[in-house]
């Protein structure tokens, strides 16, 4: 039985690595960051990075859909031109 005072640990799924059969150079740098939803530490090797799990990723998406998150200013013409 788990201790209810301990935070729930999410199981991170490692990203699938392509099997090219040859070494293409130095390995990419692994980045560690806090999950944007729950704050648990996760790494760039996790399939759902920058989130620790699908659950946290979907919770964040739900906040966008519920308009809990918003763009802080109106979109300007220069923003549109810069995106081209």
N, C-alpha and C positions, 0 to 999 in steps of 0.2 A: 504494500500500500504506500502511496506517495504522501509526502508531507504537504498539507494544504497551504502552508505558509511559503513554500517554495514556488517560484514562478514556473509556469508550464514551459517545458522545453519543446521547441519545434524541431522536427527532424528535417535537416536540409538535404535536398537531393543534389548530388554532384552533377555538374554539366557533363554531357557526353563529349568525349574527346574524339576528333576525327582520326582515323587510322590511315595515315598516308604512307606508312612504311619507311619514311625517311625523316631524318631530323631536320627541321626547317630553321634551326637556329635556337637562340636562347628562349627559354620558357617565358610566357607572358607574366608580368608582375601580378601577384595576387593582392587584391585590395580588401581590407577589412573595414566594415562600417556597421553602424547600428541600424537595425531594421527601422524603416520609416513609420511603422505602425506600432510595434510593441517595444522597440528599443533593444531587442536581443542582438548580440553580435553575430554578424553573418559575413561571409567572404564572397569575393567575385567568382569563386568556383561553384557557388550555389546556383542552381537553375533559375531560381526566382529572384536573384539579386537585383535591386538593393533591398528586397524583402526577404525574410527568413523562410517564408512558406507561401503556398498558394492562398491559404486562409488570410494572411496579412495583406497579400497583394490584392485580393478581392475586396477586403475591407476598405483599403485605400481607394479602390475604384468606386466603391459604393459611396464614399464621401464626396467624390467628384459628381456622381449622379445626383446625390441629394443636395448639391450646391453648398456643402460645408466648406469646400475650397473654391476660391474665385481668383480670376486674374485681377491684379491690383490696379490696373489702369486701362483706359480705352486703347484699342489697337490703332496705331498711327499708320499712315501710308508708308513711312520709312520702314516700319516693321515688316510690311508685306514685301516691299522691294528687297529687303535684306534676306528674306527667305528664299528668293529665287536662285 
